[in-house]
Amino acid sequence: MKPGDWARDPEELYQYSRGGVITVARLTELGVPSRTCYRRCRPGRQWRRLLPGVLLLNSGEPTRRQLVDAALLYAGPDAVVTGATACRRQGLRALPDHPFRVHLLVPLERKVISSGHVIIERTTRLPTAVVLDGVPLAPLVRSVLDECRRLGSRQAVSALLSEAVQRGASLPELFEELDAGSSRGTAIPRDALHRIADGARSAAEVDAMRVWRMSGLPEPGWNHELRAENGEYIATPDGHFVAVRLAWEIDSYDFHFGKQQYAATVARNARCAAAGIAVLQTLPSRLRTEPKRVIAELVAAHRAAEARLRRAA
């Protein structure tokens, strides 16, 4: 761009930006005086300041993608997006509805600090980025645990880790990453990982294990496949009290009550009934909102199943 061209055709600046996001340093290289850059960011003017030295070439509200690009420009080369933003971009959805932040990993020697919507974490373990849609992301295992270290809620940590495992993150990789990083904030995710390793496949099943521990009942088998004597598949209940032939299913609306899922649930219950296995179904939300009632129902179902077996003997 020739000196002064930007003033005659301001739209031409966009081709040098990331979707309208650009640094003041780059603008000065293109012939825009730095004082003009900041003057245009005053209230009611043409541009908007997003971060120190990073501007948006319009005055509207930035999109999340523009906020991510601004964060990367602010942090400098080699910065990698991690935490909640990286988790979302890699398909996870079990994340708290917090104000939007961009958590970045940068080399230890990089002299940059957190600012605005950007969390800067300097590290000696900068991961090789996974680039999706032009955005460098930390691998899923690192992104998930970087977010878990900052979450104070056991429920939120369990939900995120459970979804990550369901999406393919392996428990050995998660434990290895947890051990390799800082010990700060690892107590809750470590406990959640051990619970998942003990058999829980989802956050709801982690809650179910907590409720069971308060029930005084013998421990069920978690997620064990049940088959008839002829080898035909019956079900894989969340919990199975083998001695009394009682299956405990944590059935959510999202995963069991669509048309196809509902039909599969009915078929599962029919197979259990035919095999003489009683089924207790519990909504996952009730494990948290009314655990005492769930415990009472679980104990009552266990007693009824036990009495049924005695009568049949």
Helices and strands as residue ranges (DSSP letters): H 5-8, G 10-16, E 21-23, H 24-29, H 34-39, E 48-51, E 54-56, H 64-75, E 80-82, H 83-89, E 102-107, E 118-123, E 130-132, E 135-137, H 140-148, H 154-166, H 171-180, H 187-197, H 203-213, E 221-222, E 226-227, E 233-235, E 239-241, G 242-244, E 246-250, H 253-256, H 259-274, E 278-282, H 284-289, H 291-312
